[in-house]
Amino acid sequence: EPLAIPTKTYKDEMSLNLNGHTIKVMNFGPAHTTGDSFIYFTESNVIHMGDVANLSGLPFIDAGNGGTLDGMISSIRKVMGIINKETIVVPGHGEVSTINDLEKYVSNLEEVRDRLLILSRKGLSLEEVMELDVASDIFPSSPFDEATGMPASKMFVNRAYTSMLK
């Protein structure tokens, strides 16, 4: 249907002006998927993170659609370079938050990545990583288990490791 065809698209960044307000739409490359957009309302100092920030549970890296753990970390760090302590952070999932909440979240992602790199360097395959005891302190998602109080997620670890193997 002709009405469904977009009239405006963007690659990396686009600014819109609406009623005297600037709205920046940004993409820093593959993160949760290949098409993640961050929406920053500059005058209001509010940023919407989309599904790159799941602050109510475990992240989902859609490795089948181009998402990567490194991309999530990189995108969040780039957003953190734009916002400040007063910015209202609206995650894709979870409560309205702050830059401090994003720091905790991305630090956990980095620790999971570092744990997966160690297992990769030891030569463990995806299947061998999936066979690790989820209750053990070496299971890669342990940082999120502690932060969220949720049980370890083999799905999260599977998608994160799969994204790193590409």
N, C-alpha and C positions, 0 to 999 in steps of 0.2 A: 504494500500500500504506500503510495507516495508520501503521505503524511508522516510515516514512520521513519523516513530517511533523515539522518541528522543533517542539520544545516551548519553546525559548527563542530569541529573536531580539534584535537590538539595532540602534540607528541610529548613534550616535556613539561610545559607550563603554559597556562592561559590565564589572563585576568579579565574579569567581568566587572562591570560597574552597574549597580542596581540601587536606585534611590540614594545616591551619594555614598554608597558603601562599596569597597573594593573586595572582591571575592577572587582569591587565587586558587586555581586548580592545578595540582602538581602531580607528576609521576616521576619516580626516580628509578624506574626499571622494575624487573620482576621482583615480587616480594611474596605476598600471599598467593597471587596469580600474576599473569603478565600485564594485567590492566588495572592495577590499583591506583586510585586517585585519592589524594589528600586535599581536603577543602578547607582553606584558611580564610576566615572572615577577619580581615586585618584590623579594621577600626574597632571591632568588638573583641579582638584578641581571642578568638575561638577557633580551634582546629578540629575537624572531623577526620578520624584515622581510618575509618572503614574496617574491614576484617583483618588488617595488618595488626591491629591491637585488639586482642581478646583478653580483656583484663578481668574477666569473670571465670576463666578456666584455662584450659590448655590451648595453645595456638594450633591452627590448622594450616599446614603448608600444602597447597594444592600442587604437588609436584607433577601431577598428570597434566596440569594446565600451565606449566612454566614457573610455578612458584618455587622459591628457594629459601633456605634458612639464611644464607649469607645476604640475600636480597632483603629479607625482612629486617635483619640487623642493620644493614646499610641504610635502608629507607627510614627507619626509626631514628637512627643517629642523624640523618640529614634533617628530618623534621625538628629534632631537638636543637639543631643549630639555628633554626629559624624562630622558634618560639622562646618564651621566657617564663620565669617563675609565676607570672600573673596569668599566663595563658590558660584558658579553660580547654581541657582535652576531652573530646567526646570519642570514646572508643567504639568500635563496631559492636562490641559486646562488653557489658559491664557498666559500672557507675561512671558518671562524669568525674574526671580525674585531673591530675596535674603533671607537670614535667617530672616531678619526683617519682610518681607512679610509673611513668614511662621508663625512667632510669632503672628502676627495679626490674621491670619486665624485660628490657633489652639486656640487662646484665644476666638475667636467667637464661635468655636465648644464647648469649655468648658462652655461658658455662656449658650449656647443652652441646653447642657446637664444638667446644674444646674437648669435651668428653668423647664425642663422636670421632673427632680427629685422632685422638689417642687410640681408640678401638680400630679405626681404619688403618693407622700406621702399624698396628699389631697384626694386621692382615685379616681381621674378622670380616666376614661377609655379612650382608644384610640378614640372612637367615640365622647366622650365629649370634648376631646382636639381638635378634628377636627371641632367641632362646635363653638369654640372660634372665636371672631371677629378678622380677620387677620389684621385689621387696629389698633388694640389695642396694647399698649405697653407691655402687658403681653403675647402676642402671642409668642411662643418659638423661632421663627426664626428672631425676631426683630434685634438682633445683625448683622445678615447678610443683612437684608433689608437696614440698615443704611450704612453698609460697601460697598455694591454693588450697591445701588440705585435701586435694583430690588424689585418688589413686593413680599410680603410674599409667601412662597411656602408651600402649604399644603402637597405636595408630600414629600418634604424634612423632614418636621416635622413628617409625617406619618411613613416614613422609619426609622428615628432616634428613635422615640418612640417605634416602633415595635421591633427594635434591642435591646432596653433596657428591654423589657418585656420578652425576652427569657431566 
